[in-house]
Each structure stands twice: as C-alpha cells, then as structure tokens.
Amino acid sequence: MKFTRQKPLGRYIADFYCASRLLVIELDGDSHYDERGQRYDERRTAELAGLGIRVLRLTNLEVMQTFKGVCAKIQDALEAKP
C-alpha cells in the first residue's frame, strides 16, 4: 500500500494517508492528551469520517515500545473494509 506523508485533507494535515484504503494514521504525542488536544482530535476525526476517511491513532510510546504490534494494527486497518 502506498502512503503519503503529511497529506492535506480538508482543513487538516494527516501524518500518513493511504488513499486506496481511505485510511489516516496519526502518531500522537503528549499534546494530544490534554483536554484541548482531545477535543481537537475528536472534531478532526469526525470531519475526516464525514469524508469517508478512517483514522487510526497510535501513540509515540506504542511505536517505540511495541513496533511489531503497531505494524499488526496498521495491517489490520488496511485489510478492513472502509
């Protein structure tokens, strides 16, 4: 599957986007876990869902500590029907 990095989608920029699967992968750092960041992410995810785009959120910590598990989650998301 081909992914585009830093892909503009509407008013937002996705970390990674797979157009053939309508899938965004977001890698979330600390700024996503306060109240303001969570509200922003919820609005963003809802807006992208309105465009038919799924969002898979992963934490930076997950990527660093369980890389194989992260790869499996991405593979599962790619195989799931949009």
Secondary structure, DSSP 8 states (H G I E B T S, - for coil): ---EEEEEETTEEEEEEEGGGTEEEEEE-GGGSSHHHHHHHHHHHHHHHHTT-EEEEEEHHHHHH-HHHHHHHHHHHHHS--
